[in-house]
Amino acid sequence: MNVGKKIRIKRIFNRISGKTVIVPMDHGVTMGPIQGLGDVDKTVNMVIRGGANAAIVHKGIVTSTNRSEDTDIGLIIHLSASTSLSLDPNNKIAVCDVEEALSLGADAVSVHVNIGARTELLMLASLGKTAKECNRWGMPLLAMMYPRGDKVQETVASIKLAARVGAELGADIVKCPYTGSAASFAEVVRGCPVPVVIAGGSKLSDEETLAMIEGAMKAGAAGLSIGRNAFQHENPELFVRVACAMVHQGVSAEKAMRMLK
């Protein structure tokens, strides 16, 4: 990892625990102004107060990450997109590049790839090109790797493959779905030579989300990249604070549940 990447990646990881809590808020392109993202500036400040290490947004929302709080948050700019109204929502195309993200003050960039989709080859080509640009500019790359297509299901095997592909093609961090248990997710972590963070997915109950976090951390995950379960929580600031306690301090799901009440 070159010097630029090393400097920037420290801005999105906790320097003591070596882990990260990322709150993605890039859903507006896919889903529109859903609950929690109507006022992005307000939401960003809530997750900052909760202690999140980084937020993921699209380039046009960067102004909403301006820090009105005393503390800071790492900025990850998402480079790919599709909408829920598309004829092929699984086809993620490039809508920003590394140089533009750098000019906007990004600490890292992210790319979404759906393994098994009809346009997988195009997304893999885009990932490879982005990794090359990231190496040139010293920009950390987070690859969101999902087994997702007409004939693809999320299994331990498909998630292991998706995560490994991200690392093989140059990602510095891989985000992928949780496999349902600490034992099976440990297989994903062992098979991926770069740090792995779990995706939060659709809205879950507090008990389900905290159990997922606990299992991922026991499996050796590098942290979380949880969106809707954070910014759509009835108290996003508190939820993020509790998630940070689990990731950075090893707090159990049982204790975390009490902290939420």
N, C-alpha and C positions, 0 to 999 in steps of 0.2 A: 504494500500500500504506500503510495507516494505521500510526500509531506503535506500537500494540500488536503488530501483525503483524511489524513490523520488529524489535522487541525479541525476540520469541519465535523468529522464524525464525533468528536468529543462534545460538540454542541448539542447532539441529539441523544447522547447516552449519559447516564449518571456516572460521574467519575469515581464514586466510592463503590457502588454495587456492580458497575460494569453492565447494567441492564438499562432498559428503556421502556417508557410508557408513552406511546404515540396515540394521538387522537386524530384519525382521518376525518376531514370534513369536505371531501371532494364529491359528496353525493349529489350536490346541486345540479351537476351536468346530467347525471343519470336519471335522477328522480324529481328534480325541481326543488322548490323551497319547502322541503319537508319539515316536520316538527323538529325544532332545535336548531334549524339553519335559516330561519326567517331573518334573524338578526345575528349574522355571523360574528360581528365584533363583540357583541354581548357574550356569545358562547365561547369565543376564544379567551376572553378575559376570565370566564368562569373556570375553564380548564387550566389556565395559567395559575389561578389561585389554588386550584387543586394540586398543583405540582407536576403537571404533565411535562415530559421532556421535549416533546415536539408535536407539531400539528401538520397535517397534510392538506393542502388546498390547491386549487387551480390558480393559474397566473392572474386572472382577473380579480381574485379575492385577496390577493396579497396585502392590499391596503387595509383589510380588516384584521390583519395580524399585527398591525402597529401596536406597540406595547404601551397601553395606558396604565398598566399595572407597574409596580416597582420592579417586579421580577421579569425574567425573559422566558422565551420559549423558542426551541429550534424550529426552523422553517424548512419544510419539505414541499417542493412544488411538484405536483403530479403532471406528467407529460402526456398521458394518453386518455382517451375518452370515447364514450358512446352514450346514446340515450336509450331510455326504456321504450321509446316509440320507434326505434330503428327497425328495419326489416331483419337485421341481424345484430341484436344487442351485444352478442359475445365478441363482435369484431371491434377491438380497441384500436383506434388510430392515433397517430402522433398529432398533438395540438400545440406543442411547445417543444423547445429543444434545450439542451444543456447551456448553451451560451446565453440564451434569453433568460433562463432561470438564474444564471449567475448574475446577470445585470439587475435582477430583481431582489438580490440579496439572499438567495437560497443557501441553506446549509447542506442540503441533499436534494436529490430528485427521486421520483418513483415512476415506475412503468408497470402497467397491468398486462398480463399475458394469460390467456385461457387455453390451457393445454387440452387438445381434443376438439377444439372448435374448428369449423370449416376453414377459417382463415388463420389457423395456427401458424403456418409457415410465414405469413406476412408479419405476424406479431413477434415471432422469433427473430426475424431479420431486423425488426425495429429494436428489439432488446439488444441484439449484438451491436448494432450501430450506436445505440445510446451508451453502451458500456465502453466502446472505443472513445466516444466524446468525453465521457466521465474521466477516463484515464488521462486524456489530454488536458482537461481543465482542473484536475484534482478534486472532482466532485463525487461524493459518496452516492451509490446507486442502491435503492431499495426496489426489489422486484416483487410485485404482487403476483404470485403464481397460484392459479386455480385450475384444478381438473374440471373443465366445464365445456360441455358440448352436447350435441343431440344424442350421442350414444355413450356419454361418459358420466360416471357417477363418482362421488367423493368416497373413496375407499382408502384404507391405509396404503395400499400399493400405489394408487394413482396420486395420492398426496406426496408420497415419498418421491415419485418420479418428477412431479411438478417442481418440488423444492430443489431437487438435484439439478434439474435443467437450469433454474435460475442461477445457481452457483456456477455451473459449467460455462454459462454464457457471460459471466463477468459481474454478477451482482455482488455487492458488498454485504447486503442484508437481504434475507428472503422472508416474505410474509406469505403464510399459507393457512388454510383452514385447520382447525383442531381435529384430531382423529377420534376423540371421544374418551380416551383414557391416557393416563400418564405413561403406561407401558408401551402402548402403540405409538404415541407421539415421540417417545424416546427413540424409536426406530427412525422417525423422520429426522430428528436432530442429529443422530449418529450418521445418517446417510448424506448430510448436507455439510460441506466443509466451511460454510460461513454462518454467522449468527442467524437464528430463525426466530421470528416473532409470530404470534398467532393472530389471525383475523377474528373479529368479533362476530361477523355475520349478522343475521336478522335479530330483531329485538327478542331478548330472552328474559326470564325472571331473574331477580337478583341471585337466588340460590344457584340457578344454572350457570350464570355468568361467573360467579365466584368459584364454583367448582371447576369450571373450565380454566380459569386463571391458575388455581392451585395445581391442577393436573399438569398444565403446561410448564409451570415453573419447576415442578418435581421432575419433569422430563428433561430439563436442561435448556428450556427456551431462553432466549435473550431478552424476552419481554413481550409486550403486547402492542397491537395496533387495532384498537377497538373504537368504533365510531358510534353507531346508533345506540349501543348499550351504555355509552357514556353521555353523549350530548342529548339523548332523548330521555335520560333518567330524570325523575322528578326533582333531583338535586344533583346536577352534573358536577358541581364543585366537590361535594362530599364523595360522590362515587369515585371520581378521579383520585381524590386523596386516599381513599381506601385501597384502590387498585395499586397506587404507588407504594402503600405500606406492604402489600403482598409481594410486589415485585422487588422492591429495594430492601425491605426489612424481613422478609420471610414470614409475614403474618399469615396465619392459617385462614381457610375459608370460614371456619366456625367463628373465629374472633372477628374477621372482617364483617360477617353478617351482623354481629352485635354492634359494630362501629357504625353501620348504616342506619341503625334504629335510633 
